[in-house]
Amino acid sequence: MGTVDVETEWFLVAKMRAFVETRDPSAKETDNFTLRRFLRARDLDIEKGSSLFLKYLKWRRQTVPNGFISESEIQNDLSQRKVFMQGFDKVRRPILVCFLAKHDYSKRHMEEFKRFVTYGLDKACARMPSGQEKFICIADLKGWTYGHCDIRAYIASLETMQNYYPERLGKALLINVPGIFMKAWKIIYPFIDKNTKEKFIFVDNKKLQEALLEDIHESQLPEIYGGNLPLVPIENA
């Protein structure tokens, strides 16, 4: 990402706003912080940032026509109890906890799964306190085997996050990672954009709690990792 002063960055955001509003009048309803995230995701290139943002507006109208995804649209994925959310890290980022071994590849319907990803990301964004634009994710691979591997779903998740929720992921901590997962990771890795790659951190099992406590206070850490908070299913968050 290009390093510029704050004043210059907001000047670029204003130029981007003038451009996108001529292409799609609904852009007027979008705040400047959102435009800045799309601009930052394309290294402050107004043309590329605008292109990404305009695609987002079109996608949002098609995918979330009611303004939100209802639980009735994603019952299959919700029933697997694989995504939870509670607590905040030390810089007030909401915490998502995902259990990849609970994802049932045999029952996956791609369009519903994409709605489920959108639903989860919307929930995380809705919980961000004022002044915070990012969330943190704990991706728990305990019990993961080749039978749980769903490359298409992993890539769809990445593409949704990178294309439609840019600059929202603060950090992704991959924990309890079995060695066989690294073969899947080699396939997934090229699909991660350069600004996002550094946010994925593999945590050593021997230093698991220590690593989690670097970012998350014990009072906000899930009980299953030695903290004080129970896990809350995403739909109840």
C-alpha positions as CSV (number, residue, x, y, z in Angstrom):
1,M,0.0,0.0,0.0
2,G,1.3,3.4,-0.9
3,T,2.4,5.5,2.1
4,V,0.7,9.0,2.0
5,D,-0.4,11.4,4.6
6,V,-4.0,11.5,5.9
7,E,-4.9,14.7,4.1
8,T,-3.7,13.3,0.7
9,E,-5.6,10.0,1.3
10,W,-8.9,11.8,2.0
11,F,-8.3,14.0,-1.1
12,L,-8.1,10.8,-3.2
13,V,-11.2,9.5,-1.5
14,A,-13.1,12.7,-2.6
15,K,-11.9,12.2,-6.2
16,M,-13.0,8.6,-6.1
17,R,-16.4,9.6,-4.7
18,A,-16.9,12.1,-7.6
19,F,-16.0,9.4,-10.1
20,V,-18.1,6.5,-8.7
21,E,-21.2,8.7,-8.1
22,T,-21.3,9.5,-11.8
23,R,-21.2,5.8,-12.6
24,D,-23.7,4.6,-10.0
25,P,-25.8,7.2,-8.1
26,S,-26.4,4.8,-5.2
27,A,-22.8,5.4,-4.3
28,K,-24.0,8.6,-2.6
29,E,-25.3,6.4,0.2
30,T,-21.8,5.0,1.0
31,D,-19.7,6.6,3.7
32,N,-16.1,7.8,3.1
33,F,-14.6,5.1,5.3
34,T,-16.0,2.4,3.0
35,L,-14.6,4.2,-0.1
36,R,-11.3,4.5,1.6
37,R,-11.1,0.7,2.3
38,F,-11.7,0.0,-1.4
39,L,-9.1,2.6,-2.3
40,R,-6.6,1.1,0.1
41,A,-7.3,-2.4,-1.2
42,R,-6.0,-1.2,-4.6
43,D,-3.0,0.7,-3.2
44,L,-4.7,4.1,-3.6
45,D,-5.2,3.7,-7.3
46,I,-8.4,5.6,-7.9
47,E,-9.3,3.8,-11.2
48,K,-8.8,0.3,-9.7
49,G,-10.4,1.1,-6.4
50,S,-13.4,2.6,-8.1
51,S,-13.7,-0.5,-10.3
52,L,-13.7,-2.8,-7.3
53,F,-16.2,-0.6,-5.5
54,L,-18.7,-0.4,-8.4
55,K,-18.5,-4.2,-8.7
56,Y,-19.3,-4.4,-5.0
57,L,-22.4,-2.2,-5.4
58,K,-23.7,-4.4,-8.2
59,W,-23.0,-7.6,-6.2
60,R,-24.7,-6.2,-3.1
61,R,-27.9,-5.4,-5.0
62,Q,-28.0,-8.9,-6.5
63,T,-26.8,-10.9,-3.4
64,V,-28.4,-9.0,-0.6
65,P,-31.5,-7.4,-2.2
66,N,-33.3,-7.0,1.2
67,G,-30.2,-5.4,2.8
68,F,-29.5,-8.5,4.9
69,I,-29.3,-12.3,4.6
70,S,-32.0,-14.0,6.7
71,E,-31.3,-17.2,8.7
72,S,-33.9,-19.0,6.6
73,E,-31.7,-18.6,3.5
74,I,-28.7,-20.4,5.1
75,Q,-30.2,-23.1,7.3
76,N,-28.0,-25.9,5.9
77,D,-24.8,-24.0,6.9
78,L,-26.1,-22.7,10.2
79,S,-27.1,-26.2,11.3
80,Q,-23.4,-27.3,11.1
81,R,-22.5,-25.0,14.0
82,K,-19.2,-24.1,12.5
83,V,-18.9,-20.3,13.0
84,F,-19.2,-18.5,16.4
85,M,-18.6,-14.9,17.5
86,Q,-18.1,-13.2,20.8
87,G,-15.8,-10.9,22.5
88,F,-13.3,-8.3,21.2
89,D,-9.5,-8.3,21.0
90,K,-7.3,-5.8,22.6
91,V,-7.9,-3.2,19.9
92,R,-11.7,-3.8,20.0
93,R,-11.9,-5.9,16.9
94,P,-14.8,-8.4,17.1
95,I,-13.6,-12.1,17.2
96,L,-14.9,-14.7,14.8
97,V,-14.2,-18.4,15.5
98,C,-14.5,-20.8,12.6
99,F,-14.2,-24.6,12.9
100,L,-13.2,-25.9,9.5
101,A,-13.7,-29.6,10.4
102,K,-17.4,-28.9,11.1
103,H,-17.9,-27.8,7.5
104,D,-19.8,-30.6,5.7
105,Y,-18.5,-30.8,2.1
106,S,-21.1,-33.4,1.2
107,K,-24.0,-31.1,2.0
108,R,-22.5,-27.9,0.6
109,H,-24.5,-25.9,-1.9
110,M,-22.3,-23.2,-3.2
111,E,-24.8,-20.4,-3.6
112,E,-26.1,-20.9,0.0
113,F,-22.5,-21.2,1.2
114,K,-21.7,-17.8,-0.3
115,R,-24.7,-16.3,1.3
116,F,-23.5,-17.8,4.6
117,V,-20.1,-16.2,4.2
118,T,-21.8,-12.8,3.5
119,Y,-24.0,-13.3,6.5
120,G,-21.0,-13.9,8.8
121,L,-19.1,-11.0,7.4
122,D,-22.1,-8.7,7.8
123,K,-22.4,-9.8,11.4
124,A,-18.8,-9.1,12.1
125,C,-19.0,-5.7,10.6
126,A,-22.2,-4.8,12.5
127,R,-20.4,-5.6,15.8
128,M,-17.4,-3.3,15.1
129,P,-17.4,-0.4,17.6
130,S,-17.0,3.2,16.4
131,G,-13.6,3.8,15.0
132,Q,-12.8,0.2,14.3
133,E,-13.0,-1.2,10.8
134,K,-11.6,-4.7,11.2
135,F,-12.3,-8.1,12.7
136,I,-10.0,-10.9,13.9
137,C,-10.6,-14.5,13.0
138,I,-9.5,-17.7,14.8
139,A,-9.6,-20.5,12.2
140,D,-9.5,-23.8,14.2
141,L,-8.5,-26.8,12.2
142,K,-8.7,-29.4,15.0
143,G,-9.8,-32.7,13.5
144,W,-9.4,-31.5,9.9
145,T,-8.8,-34.3,7.4
146,Y,-8.9,-34.7,3.6
147,G,-12.6,-35.5,4.0
148,H,-13.2,-32.0,5.2
149,C,-11.2,-30.4,2.3
150,D,-13.4,-28.1,0.2
151,I,-11.1,-25.9,-1.9
152,R,-13.9,-24.4,-3.9
153,A,-15.6,-23.2,-0.6
154,Y,-12.3,-21.8,0.8
155,I,-11.6,-19.9,-2.4
156,A,-15.2,-18.6,-2.5
157,S,-14.8,-17.3,1.0
158,L,-11.6,-15.6,0.2
159,E,-13.0,-14.0,-3.0
160,T,-16.1,-12.7,-1.1
161,M,-13.9,-11.2,1.6
162,Q,-11.3,-9.7,-0.7
163,N,-13.7,-8.3,-3.4
164,Y,-16.6,-7.2,-1.2
165,Y,-15.2,-6.6,2.3
166,P,-11.7,-5.3,1.5
167,E,-9.5,-4.1,4.5
168,R,-12.0,-5.7,6.9
169,L,-9.8,-8.6,8.0
170,G,-7.3,-7.6,10.7
171,K,-5.7,-10.9,11.3
172,A,-6.5,-14.6,10.8
173,L,-4.9,-17.0,13.4
174,L,-4.8,-20.6,12.1
175,I,-4.6,-22.9,15.0
176,N,-4.5,-26.7,15.6
177,V,-3.3,-27.1,12.0
178,P,-2.6,-30.7,10.9
179,G,0.3,-31.2,8.6
180,I,-1.9,-32.5,5.8
181,F,-3.7,-29.2,5.6
182,M,-0.5,-27.6,4.1
183,K,-1.2,-29.4,0.8
184,A,-4.6,-27.6,0.6
185,W,-2.9,-24.4,1.7
186,K,-0.6,-24.5,-1.3
187,I,-3.6,-24.5,-3.6
188,I,-5.4,-21.7,-1.7
189,Y,-2.4,-19.4,-1.2
190,P,-2.1,-18.0,-4.8
191,F,-5.7,-16.8,-4.5
192,I,-4.9,-14.6,-1.5
193,D,-4.0,-11.0,-2.5
194,K,-0.7,-9.5,-1.4
195,N,-2.3,-7.1,1.1
196,T,-4.1,-10.1,2.8
197,K,-1.4,-12.8,2.8
198,E,0.5,-11.2,5.7
199,K,-2.7,-11.3,7.8
200,F,-2.7,-15.1,7.9
201,I,-0.7,-16.4,10.8
202,F,0.0,-20.1,11.6
203,V,0.1,-20.6,15.4
204,D,2.4,-23.2,16.9
205,N,0.4,-25.7,19.0
206,K,2.9,-25.5,21.8
207,K,2.4,-21.7,22.1
208,L,-1.3,-21.6,21.4
209,Q,-2.6,-19.8,24.5
210,E,0.4,-17.5,24.6
211,A,-0.2,-16.5,21.0
212,L,-3.9,-15.9,21.5
213,L,-3.3,-13.9,24.6
214,E,-1.0,-11.5,22.7
215,D,-4.1,-10.3,20.8
216,I,-7.0,-11.2,23.1
217,H,-7.4,-10.6,26.8
218,E,-8.3,-13.6,28.9
219,S,-11.7,-12.0,29.7
220,Q,-12.5,-12.0,26.0
221,L,-11.0,-15.3,25.0
222,P,-13.3,-18.3,24.4
223,E,-13.4,-20.8,27.2
224,I,-12.1,-23.6,25.0
225,Y,-8.8,-21.8,24.7
226,G,-8.5,-21.1,28.4
227,G,-10.5,-17.8,28.5
228,N,-13.6,-16.7,30.2
229,L,-16.2,-16.4,27.4
230,P,-18.6,-19.1,26.1
231,L,-18.8,-19.5,22.4
232,V,-21.9,-17.9,20.9
233,P,-23.3,-19.3,17.6
234,I,-23.0,-16.6,14.8
235,E,-26.8,-16.4,14.5
236,N,-27.1,-15.5,18.2
237,A,-24.3,-12.9,18.2
